[in-house]
Amino acid sequence: MSDNAEGLLKRPLYGMKIDPVGLSTLTLQSVFGLPQELLVTLHIKDPTILPPPIDNTPQSSKYAPEKDVETPDGEITLSTTCQLCSASFPDVHEQRLHVKSDWHNYNLKQKVRGSQSVSESEFEKLVDALDESISGSGSESSESEADGEGAKESTLSALLKKQAKLSHPISQEDLMLKKRKRGADKPPLIWFSTSLLPTNTSLGIYRALFTNSEQGNPDAVDVVRKKQLLPVPARPPPADGSNGVPLPSTMTSPHIFLSMVGGGHFAGMIVSLAPKVGKQSTGTEQRQALVVAHKTFHRYTTRRKQGGAQSANDSAKGAAHSAGSTLRRYNEVALEQEIRTLLAAWKDLIGASQLIFVRATGSSNRRILFGPYENQILRQNDPRNRTFPFSTRRATQAELMRAFVEITRVKVSEVDTAALAMAAAAAAQSEAERASSQAKAPILQAKAKPSREEEVANLHTTQLQAMIRRSKAPALHSYLVTNSLSPEFLFYPPSTQANHHAPTPLHLASSINSPAVVLALLTKAGADPSVVNREGKPPFDLAGERGTRDAFRVARSEIGEGKWNWNAAHVPAPLSKAEADNREERERGEAGKAELERRKAEEDRLRNEVKVVDNGSKKAGRGPGAVEKTAEERREEDGRGMSPQMRMMVERERRARAAEARLGRSRLA
């Protein structure tokens, strides 16, 4: 059986060969040209053992919600949980991916609306119940410059639009008339299996290749057998002995219509489902896709480096009046006319097509194809309409051919059971280890709510510190008296760095060098200068300026020696207020006198320098060897250091004065 399977997987398709060695997802032959031995043994895959679909959405964590825990070393590890979605994650990377997911953003919208959050399974059910399929139709990689309104519709936006529609209920008759879109809740691939291939190998065919009636047929294998077509010879023989040749078989054989439009690019193609068979130079058989008709258009309709069509920008911001916007508007109209003219020319071929595959990003592009307009060819309610069930790129002929080959190929999926078993075992082991580590690690207790006393202490701390920093001595004293607070009030919380260094109002006033507040606290509020902070320093040791230290000495002089232990407070000998003021006035006078002397010396120096320069210039001009400067040299010397604009202004003024002088002399003459 292995030899037969390898032979099946290596059969050529459209001139290409498939190498299954080392690949997990392979491609087989065309759906319309399967081998007879494969068709005989083909049967539907058991739904319970279908190959797992590729899912790029963030998966929900299997771990129980975790909180911040404290390790044995005393370190606190951050929680990787989402309280909104009630989910936890193994690491921070997974948590960040979850925050960007549609599930998390949907729950955020629910919270804003005042609704309950949904679990991941409930969110998946909501997505599966969407009226319009959003799988694989909106990830065109090169359409970033397409219409602004034609950006891809995400799962979240589609779900929110559906809920907005449900908020406005419709009548039962309208609900019955509304037709459910084809295959909205079904996977894009139908999986088959055969006894000719290993049990872990599945064959998949895109559901979009089946018509509506064929999808309703329970015997999908019989539908696939009826779809088999004979290949078209490269050169059909004459119909009789005459020289005439019959009509091409592609006109009578089944064919499909494919088109893509977006970003000013259009590509259309009609391809026969029966391949064309020819021979290479080596004599081997070669199968190629038989294209009945094809056409591409391109117009400059997209705003470069900004994105979005010109019509979308006009609708959002108003009509622009630049040359580029006018050209883009003209090209949009021209592109629409060219596409509709081509569709009218292909009317018979499109009408005879079995299926119609369309990719049109945005309402403006869909309006080009589906109108409404007079004598339109494509209809919105046509049961043959399909979208490409995979990602597509820019609309070109090569991209259409790639899409045709991709959609008509049989997909092969090989499930590595050993790898799946190992992954499951590793996941179970990691989950067990995590559960055991969580059981051993102590859970960090939640922070207790502050008591009433703590809240009041925190309020007093904020008010006192603000007044001290602003040097509001009268307001500070009034606040202490009004609230019956001690001058040695300890700031809260004491564990902070600032309150550790300056725990009392006197410490804080001394550390920020506020003599007025220090004097008011000592003389009026009665603060104790011998109280020390957690570093064992009294307030005097925190003073950084002489004015603040003099305030302590003045307070010692006014209060007296018997009230406080001034030596323990490290306060020097007392100093009266008059002595402090006299010393300050004397120092201010000495500083002013020194400044006057400095200014006088500077003026004398400048005066002497000016005299020396003047004497030197006079000697240079009167000496026997002195050379008188010309007018041009004098002008250059006068304009030295000026900018070109200033020189022009000076020269213009000089010429104006010279002209006025000439006019004055002429009048006198």
C-alpha positions in Angstrom: 0.0 0.0 0.0 2.9 2.4 0.6 4.1 2.0 -3.0 0.6 2.8 -4.3 0.3 5.8 -2.0 3.6 7.2 -3.1 2.6 6.8 -6.7 -0.7 8.6 -6.1 1.0 11.6 -4.4 3.7 11.9 -7.1 1.3 12.2 -10.1 1.8 15.5 -12.0 -0.7 18.3 -12.0 -0.4 21.2 -14.5 3.3 20.4 -15.2 4.3 20.2 -11.5 5.3 17.3 -9.3 4.7 16.8 -5.6 7.3 15.5 -3.2 5.7 14.2 0.0 8.9 13.5 1.9 9.2 15.5 5.1 6.0 17.5 4.5 2.9 17.5 6.7 0.6 19.3 4.2 0.8 18.2 0.6 -1.2 18.7 -2.6 -2.5 16.0 -4.9 -4.2 16.0 -8.3 -7.0 18.1 -9.6 -10.5 17.3 -8.1 -11.8 16.8 -11.7 -9.1 14.3 -12.7 -8.7 11.8 -9.8 -7.4 8.2 -10.5 -10.1 5.6 -10.9 -8.6 3.3 -8.2 -8.8 6.2 -5.8 -12.4 7.0 -6.6 -13.4 3.4 -5.9 -12.0 3.3 -2.4 -12.9 6.9 -1.5 -15.2 7.6 1.5 -16.0 10.4 3.9 -13.6 10.9 6.8 -15.0 10.1 10.2 -15.9 13.4 11.8 -14.5 12.3 15.2 -11.0 11.9 13.7 -10.8 14.8 11.4 -7.4 16.4 11.0 -7.0 19.4 13.3 -7.6 22.7 11.5 -4.9 25.4 11.5 -5.9 28.0 14.0 -3.9 31.2 14.3 -6.0 32.7 17.0 -4.6 32.8 20.6 -5.6 29.6 22.4 -7.1 29.8 25.9 -4.7 28.7 28.6 -5.2 25.4 30.3 -3.8 26.6 33.5 -5.8 27.6 36.5 -5.9 31.4 37.2 -2.9 32.4 39.2 -2.2 35.3 41.5 0.9 37.1 42.5 3.0 34.6 44.5 6.0 35.0 46.6 8.9 32.7 45.9 11.0 31.1 48.7 13.7 33.7 47.9 11.3 36.5 48.8 10.8 37.7 45.2 7.3 38.4 44.0 6.4 37.1 40.6 3.8 39.1 38.5 0.5 37.5 37.6 -0.1 36.5 34.0 -3.9 36.5 34.2 -6.7 38.4 32.6 -9.4 39.4 35.2 -11.7 40.6 32.5 -11.8 37.2 30.6 -11.1 35.0 33.7 -8.1 33.4 31.9 -4.5 32.8 32.9 -1.4 32.2 30.7 1.9 30.4 31.1 4.0 33.5 30.3 3.8 37.2 29.5 4.1 36.7 25.8 0.9 34.6 25.7 -0.8 37.3 27.8 0.1 40.0 25.4 -1.2 38.0 22.5 -4.5 37.5 24.4 -4.8 41.3 24.9 -4.6 41.8 21.1 -7.2 39.0 20.4 -10.8 39.6 19.3 -12.0 37.7 22.4 -10.4 40.2 24.8 -11.5 43.2 22.7 -15.1 41.9 22.6 -15.2 41.6 26.4 -13.9 45.2 26.6 -16.9 46.3 24.5 -19.2 44.3 26.7 -17.8 46.0 29.8 -18.3 49.4 28.3 -21.9 48.5 27.5 -22.5 47.2 31.0 -22.9 43.6 29.8 -21.3 40.4 31.1 -18.1 39.0 29.7 -18.2 35.8 27.8 -15.9 32.8 27.9 -13.8 31.7 25.0 -16.2 28.8 24.1 -19.1 31.2 24.2 -17.2 33.7 22.0 -16.4 30.9 19.5 -20.1 30.0 19.4 -21.0 33.6 18.6 -18.4 33.8 15.8 -19.7 30.5 14.3 -23.3 31.9 14.3 -22.4 34.9 12.3 -24.7 35.5 9.3 -21.7 36.2 7.0 -18.6 34.0 6.8 -15.5 35.9 7.6 -13.0 33.0 7.2 -10.2 33.5 4.7 -11.7 36.4 2.8 -10.1 39.4 4.3 -6.3 38.9 4.6 -5.1 40.1 1.2 -1.5 40.9 1.9 -0.9 43.5 -0.8 -4.2 45.4 -0.5 -3.0 47.8 2.2 -3.4 50.6 -0.3 -6.9 49.6 -1.3 -10.1 51.5 -0.5 -10.2 52.9 3.0 -13.7 51.5 3.4 -12.5 48.2 1.9 -10.2 47.3 4.7 -10.6 43.7 5.9 -13.6 43.1 8.2 -12.3 41.4 11.3 -14.2 38.9 13.4 -14.8 41.5 16.1 -16.3 44.1 13.8 -18.5 41.6 12.0 -19.8 40.3 15.4 -20.5 43.8 16.7 -22.4 44.6 13.4 -24.5 41.5 13.9 -25.4 42.5 17.5 -26.2 46.0 16.3 -28.7 44.5 13.8 -30.1 42.2 16.5 -30.8 45.2 18.7 -33.4 46.3 16.1 -35.7 43.2 15.8 -37.3 42.4 12.5 -40.6 40.7 11.8 -40.9 37.0 11.5 -41.8 37.2 7.8 -38.7 39.2 7.0 -36.7 36.8 9.0 -38.0 33.9 6.9 -37.4 35.7 3.7 -33.8 36.4 4.7 -31.7 33.6 3.2 -28.8 32.3 5.2 -25.5 32.6 3.4 -24.1 29.4 2.1 -21.7 27.5 4.3 -21.5 30.1 7.0 -21.1 27.6 9.8 -19.2 24.9 7.9 -15.5 24.3 7.5 -14.0 25.3 4.1 -12.8 21.7 3.4 -14.6 18.4 3.1 -12.3 15.6 4.2 -12.1 12.1 2.7 -10.0 9.0 3.3 -9.1 6.0 1.3 -7.7 2.5 1.9 -4.9 3.2 -0.6 -3.3 5.8 1.8 -2.2 5.4 5.4 -4.8 5.9 8.1 -3.2 9.2 9.2 -3.5 10.7 5.7 -6.7 12.6 4.8 -7.8 14.1 1.5 -9.5 17.5 1.5 -11.6 19.2 -1.2 -12.8 22.8 -0.9 -16.5 23.0 -0.2 -16.8 26.1 -2.6 -16.3 23.7 -5.6 -19.7 22.1 -4.9 -22.9 23.8 -6.1 -25.7 24.3 -3.6 -27.6 21.2 -4.8 -24.4 19.2 -4.5 -23.7 20.4 -1.0 -27.2 19.2 -0.1 -26.5 15.7 -1.4 -25.5 13.4 1.6 -23.4 11.2 -0.7 -20.4 13.5 -1.2 -18.3 10.7 -2.7 -20.9 10.2 -5.5 -20.7 13.9 -6.2 -16.9 13.8 -6.5 -17.2 10.8 -8.9 -19.6 12.7 -11.2 -17.3 15.7 -11.3 -14.5 13.7 -13.1 -13.8 15.2 -16.6 -11.9 13.9 -19.5 -8.8 16.0 -20.5 -9.0 18.2 -23.5 -6.5 17.3 -26.3 -4.1 20.0 -27.3 -5.1 19.8 -31.0 -8.6 18.3 -31.6 -8.9 16.3 -34.8 -11.2 17.5 -37.6 -14.9 16.7 -37.4 -15.0 15.0 -40.8 -12.9 14.7 -43.9 -13.2 18.4 -44.6 -10.7 21.0 -43.4 -13.2 22.3 -40.8 -12.4 22.0 -37.1 -15.2 21.7 -34.5 -15.8 24.3 -31.9 -13.4 24.2 -29.0 -14.4 21.8 -26.3 -14.0 24.5 -23.7 -17.2 26.1 -24.9 -19.2 23.0 -24.0 -17.1 21.6 -21.1 -17.7 23.0 -17.6 -15.8 26.2 -16.8 -15.7 28.8 -14.0 -15.3 32.5 -13.8 -12.8 34.1 -11.5 -12.3 37.8 -10.8 -10.4 40.1 -8.4 -10.7 43.8 -8.0 -9.1 46.2 -5.4 -6.7 49.1 -5.2 -7.1 50.0 -8.9 -6.3 46.5 -10.1 -8.7 44.2 -11.8 -8.1 40.7 -13.2 -10.7 38.4 -14.7 -10.4 34.9 -16.1 -12.6 32.1 -17.4 -10.9 28.7 -17.0 -12.0 25.3 -18.1 -12.3 22.7 -15.4 -10.9 20.0 -17.8 -7.1 20.3 -18.2 -5.4 20.5 -21.5 -3.1 17.5 -22.2 0.0 17.8 -24.2 3.5 16.2 -24.4 6.8 17.6 -23.5 9.9 17.3 -25.7 10.9 14.3 -23.6 7.6 12.5 -24.6 6.1 12.7 -21.1 2.5 13.7 -20.6 1.9 17.3 -19.4 -1.3 18.7 -18.1 -2.0 22.4 -18.1 -4.9 24.7 -17.2 -6.9 25.7 -20.2 -7.8 29.4 -20.1 -10.7 30.3 -22.2 -10.4 34.1 -21.7 -8.5 36.5 -19.5 -8.1 40.3 -19.0 -6.4 42.6 -16.6 -6.8 46.4 -16.0 -4.9 48.8 -13.8 -5.7 52.4 -13.1 -4.2 54.9 -10.7 -7.0 55.2 -8.1 -5.2 54.8 -4.8 -3.6 57.7 -2.9 0.1 56.8 -2.6 1.6 56.7 0.9 -1.8 57.5 2.4 -4.0 54.6 1.3 -7.6 54.5 0.5 -9.4 55.3 -2.7 -10.1 58.9 -3.7 -13.9 58.4 -3.5 -13.5 57.2 0.1 -11.4 60.2 1.0 -13.9 62.6 -0.6 -16.7 61.0 1.4 -14.8 61.3 4.6 -13.1 64.7 4.3 -14.8 66.4 1.3 -13.7 66.7 -2.3 -10.1 67.7 -2.8 -9.1 70.1 -5.6 -5.6 68.9 -6.5 -4.4 67.6 -9.8 -3.8 64.1 -8.4 -7.3 63.9 -6.9 -8.9 64.9 -10.2 -6.8 62.2 -12.0 -7.8 59.6 -9.5 -11.5 60.4 -9.8 -11.3 60.1 -13.6 -9.5 56.8 -13.3 -12.1 55.4 -11.0 -14.8 56.1 -13.5 -12.7 54.8 -16.4 -11.9 51.6 -14.5 -15.6 51.0 -13.7 -16.5 51.5 -17.4 -13.8 49.1 -18.6 -14.8 46.4 -16.1 -18.5 46.6 -17.0 -17.7 46.6 -20.7 -15.6 43.5 -20.3 -18.3 41.7 -18.3 -20.8 42.5 -21.0 -18.5 41.1 -23.7 -18.2 37.9 -21.6 -21.9 37.7 -20.9 -22.4 34.3 -22.6 -19.3 32.7 -21.0 -20.2 34.0 -17.5 -23.8 32.8 -17.9 -22.6 29.3 -18.8 -20.0 29.2 -15.9 -20.7 26.6 -13.2 -19.3 28.8 -10.4 -18.3 32.5 -10.0 -15.4 33.3 -7.7 -15.2 37.0 -6.8 -12.9 38.9 -4.5 -14.0 42.6 -4.2 -12.7 44.5 -1.2 -14.9 47.3 -0.2 -18.4 48.4 -1.1 -17.2 50.6 -4.0 -15.5 47.7 -5.6 -18.5 45.4 -5.1 -20.7 48.1 -6.6 -18.6 48.0 -9.8 -19.3 44.3 -10.2 -22.8 43.9 -8.7 -24.2 47.3 -9.4 -27.0 48.0 -9.6 -26.6 49.4 -13.1 -28.4 48.9 -16.4 -27.8 45.5 -18.1 -25.6 44.3 -15.3 -24.1 40.8 -15.6 -23.3 39.7 -12.1 -26.0 39.5 -9.4 -25.8 39.6 -5.7 -28.3 36.8 -5.3 -26.7 34.5 -7.8 -26.3 31.0 -6.2 -23.1 30.5 -8.1 -21.3 33.3 -6.3 -18.3 32.2 -4.2 -15.5 33.9 -2.4 -11.9 32.5 -2.3 -11.6 30.4 0.9 -7.9 31.4 1.3 -5.8 34.5 1.3 -5.1 36.2 -2.0 -2.7 38.9 -3.1 -2.9 41.7 -5.7 -5.3 41.2 -8.6 -3.1 39.9 -11.5 -3.4 37.1 -14.0 -0.8 35.1 -12.3 -2.6 35.4 -9.0 -5.9 34.2 -10.6 -4.1 31.2 -12.0 -2.6 30.4 -8.6 -6.0 30.7 -7.0 -7.5 28.4 -9.6 -4.8 25.8 -9.2 -5.1 26.1 -5.4 -8.9 25.7 -5.3 -9.0 22.8 -7.7 -6.3 20.7 -6.0 -7.0 17.9 -3.6 -5.4 18.7 -0.2 -3.5 16.1 1.6 -3.0 16.3 5.4 -0.7 13.9 7.2 -1.2 13.7 11.0 1.9 12.6 12.9 0.3 10.6 15.7 3.6 10.1 17.5 4.3 13.9 17.6 0.7 14.5 18.8 1.1 12.0 21.6 4.5 13.5 22.7 3.0 17.0 22.6 0.0 15.9 24.7 2.3 14.1 27.2 4.6 17.2 27.5 1.5 19.4 28.0 0.2 17.1 30.7 3.6 17.0 32.5 4.0 20.8 32.4 0.5 21.2 33.7 1.2 18.8 36.6 4.4 20.6 37.4 2.7 23.9 37.4 -0.1 22.7 39.6 2.4 21.2 42.1 4.4 24.5 42.2 1.3 26.5 42.8 0.3 24.1 45.7 3.7 24.6 47.3 4.1 28.3 46.8 2.4 30.5 49.4 -0.3 32.8 48.0 0.4 36.4 48.6 -2.3 37.9 50.7 -4.3 40.7 49.1 -3.5 44.2 50.3 -5.8 45.1 53.2 -8.0 48.1 52.9 -6.6 51.0 55.0 -8.4 51.8 58.2 -10.1 55.1 59.1 -7.2 56.2 61.2 -4.7 55.5 58.4 -6.8 57.4 55.9 -6.9 60.4 58.3 -3.2 60.2 58.9 -2.5 60.1 55.2 -4.7 63.2 54.6 -2.9 65.2 57.4 0.5 64.2 55.9 -0.5 65.5 52.5 -1.7 68.8 53.8 1.2 69.4 56.1 3.9 68.6 53.6 2.2 70.8 51.0 2.2 73.8 53.3 5.8 73.3 54.5 7.1 73.1 50.9 5.3 76.3 50.1 6.7 78.0 53.3 3.2 78.8 54.5 4.2 79.2 58.2 0.9 80.9 59.5 -1.3 78.4 57.6 0.8 75.5 59.0 0.4 76.7 62.6 -3.3 77.3 62.1 -3.8 73.8 60.6 -2.0 72.2 63.6 -4.1 74.1 66.1 -7.4 73.5 64.3 -6.9 69.7 63.9 -5.3 69.4 67.4 -2.1 67.8 65.9 1.1 67.5 67.8 4.1 69.5 66.4 6.0 66.2 66.3 3.3 64.6 64.1 4.7 61.6 62.3 4.1 61.5 58.6 2.3 58.5 57.1 3.2 56.0 55.8 6.6 55.9 57.6 8.0 53.2 55.3 8.5 55.6 52.3 12.0 57.0 51.6 10.9 60.6 52.1 9.2 60.0 55.4 12.1 57.9 56.6 14.5 60.8 56.1 12.1 63.6 57.3 9.4 62.0 59.5 8.2 65.2 61.3 7.3 68.7 60.1 10.5 70.2 61.7 12.7 67.7 59.9 11.1 68.5 56.6 11.3 72.3 57.0 15.0 72.0 57.9 15.8 69.7 55.0 14.2 72.0 52.4 15.9 75.1 54.1 12.8 77.1 55.1 13.9 79.4 58.0 10.4 80.9 58.4 8.7 77.6 58.9 11.5 76.4 61.3 11.2 79.4 63.5 7.4 79.2 63.5 7.4 75.5 64.5 9.9 76.1 67.3 8.6 79.4 68.8 4.8 79.2 68.1 4.0 75.5 67.7 6.4 74.3 70.3 8.2 71.6 68.3 10.9 69.6 70.0 14.3 70.1 68.2 15.8 67.0 69.8 13.5 64.5 68.1 15.6 62.3 65.7 14.7 60.5 62.5 15.3 56.8 61.7 18.9 57.7 60.9 19.4 59.2 64.4 19.7 62.8 63.2 17.9 65.8 64.8 16.4 68.5 62.5 19.4 70.8 62.9 21.7 68.3 61.1 19.5 68.3 58.0 19.8 72.1 57.5 21.9 73.0 54.4 22.1 76.8 54.7 23.3 79.2 57.3 19.9 81.0 57.4 18.2 77.8 58.5 20.8 77.1 61.1 20.5 80.7 62.4 16.7 80.1 62.8 17.5 77.3 65.3 19.9 79.6 67.2 17.3 82.5 67.3 14.7 80.1 68.6 17.1 78.9 71.3 17.6 82.5 72.3 13.9 83.3 72.4 12.7 80.1 74.1 15.4 79.8 76.6 17.8 77.1 77.8 15.5 75.2 80.1 12.7 74.0 77.8 14.6 71.7 75.4 17.9 69.8 75.5 19.6 72.0 72.9 22.9 70.2 73.2 21.2 66.9 72.2 19.6 68.8 69.3 23.1 69.9 68.2 22.1 73.5 68.1 25.0 76.0 68.7 25.1 79.0 71.1 22.0 81.2 71.1 21.7 84.2 68.7 19.3 87.0 69.2 17.1 88.2 66.4 18.7 91.7 66.4 22.2 90.2 66.1 21.1 88.0 63.3 19.5 90.9 61.4 22.6 93.1 62.0 24.9 90.5 60.8 22.8 89.9 57.7 22.6 93.7 57.1 26.3 94.0 57.5 27.1 91.2 55.2 24.6 92.6 52.7 26.4 96.0 52.9 29.8 94.5 52.5 28.6 92.5 49.5 27.1 95.7 47.9 30.3 97.6 48.5 32.4 94.9 47.0 30.1 94.9 43.9 30.5 98.7 43.6 34.3 98.4 43.7 34.3 95.6 41.1 32.1 97.7 38.8 34.4 100.8 39.3 37.5 98.8 38.5 35.8 97.4 35.4 34.8 100.8 34.2 38.4 102.2 34.7 39.8 99.3 32.8 37.4 99.8 29.8 38.1 103.6 29.9 41.9 103.0 29.7 41.5 100.6 26.9 39.4 103.1 24.9 42.1 105.8 25.4 44.9 103.5 24.2 42.9 102.6 21.1 42.1 106.3 20.3 45.8 107.3 20.7 46.9 104.5 18.5 44.5 105.4 15.7 45.5 109.1 15.8 49.2 108.2 15.6 48.6 105.9 12.8 46.6 108.5 10.8 49.1 111.4 11.4 52.4 109.7 11.0 54.6 110.2 8.0 54.1 106.5 7.0 50.3 106.5 7.4 48.2 105.6 4.3 44.8 107.1 4.0 42.0 104.6 3.4 39.9 104.7 0.3 36.1 105.1 0.4 35.7 101.5 -0.6 37.9 100.3 2.3 36.1 102.5 4.8 32.8 101.0 3.6 34.1 97.5 4.1 35.4 98.4 7.5 32.0 99.9 8.5 30.1 96.9 7.2 32.3 94.4 9.0 30.2 92.0 11.1 27.0 92.9 9.2 24.9 90.4 7.4 24.4 90.7 3.6 20.9 92.1 4.1 22.2 94.8 6.5 24.9 95.8 4.1 22.4 96.2 1.3 20.2 98.4 3.5 23.2 100.6 4.6 24.4 100.9 1.0 20.9 101.9 -0.1 20.7 104.5 2.6 24.1 105.9 1.7 23.1 106.3 -2.0 19.8 108.0 -1.0 21.7 110.6 1.1 24.1 111.2 -1.8 21.2 111.7 -4.2 19.6 114.2 -1.8 22.9 116.1 -1.5 23.2 116.4 -5.3 19.6 117.6 -5.6 20.2 120.2 -2.9 23.3 121.5 -4.7 21.5 121.7 -8.0 18.7 123.8 -6.5 21.2 126.2 -5.0 23.0 126.6 -8.3 
